[in-house]
Amino acid sequence: MFITRGRVAIEQVQAASDSAGPPVSLRIAARSAGTAVGSLAILTPDTAPTRLRAETEVEVLVLTETALDRLTDDHPAVAAALLHATTQAIAAEYRWLAAENLALSR
C-alpha cells in the first residue's frame, strides 16, 4: 500500500491482559505521504497482526496480490526492482528497531 496523501499510525494488535477484554493496540510507527506500508506482506502473508489508523485524511494506492502477480509476469524487471526496494525498506526498518531496542536496554 502506497500512501499518496495524509498520515497513518501503524498499530500492533495484542490480546488484552484480561482475556475477557478487547484487544489492545500499541502504536509502533507512523507513515505519511510518499511512503509504503505493508512491505512485509509482499513477501509473506504470515505477518504479525497490525492495523493502520488514519491520523489525517488519507489516500492510498493498493497493490493487490493479483496485480503483483500480473506485474511479475508482464514486467519482471519492474517486479524485481519492487522486490529489491521492499527488502531494502524492511532491512532499514529492522536496523532502526534494533538500534531502538539497544537504546532502550541501556
Summary of the structure (lengths in Angstrom):
residues: 106
radius of gyration: 16.1
end to end distance: 35.2
largest distance: 49.9
contacts: 236
relative contact order: 0.19
helix: 42%
strand: 28%
